[in-house]
């Protein structure tokens, strides 16, 4: 009733569950990542909005040995990734069936102002500033995208939503960097050396 009263021009579906290590529970993931988007797509399908932006996840691709592309098949190996795939395909189906300007964006590893303290880059910075020991998996890789660049990219998707209807757009740099590389870069920037405890694989 609230959404129908508002008649939004733009919808950004950002909610998710399971993308943090503390978020466990398959039922919660299924509800948040599949049922919620189904409800939102269903209740808004008769609203003539200009863009519906669904936030997917790079986790939908699973683990790849090379930087991920929209041409890659989704091969998630986690409940979170699988439920996000389901949400992406529901968005795609609604776009095609009802000719709606619905686009899924898949942000990669976003960093920047306002980021939670427990995430990787703030954790490294905190260890450097407070001389704490960092527990590090040096070979884990991420495609890091700065928050302002993410927002610019989403703006472009919104402006072209009717042309991109039903598509999935990656938002990243296309380049992956190891955790070790990021730590060394932050050491150079800070002029400090990080105390590290290596994770045994």
Order of alpha helices (4+ residues) and beta strands (2+ residues): alpha-beta-alpha-alpha-beta-alpha-beta-beta-alpha-beta-beta-beta-alpha-beta-beta-alpha-beta
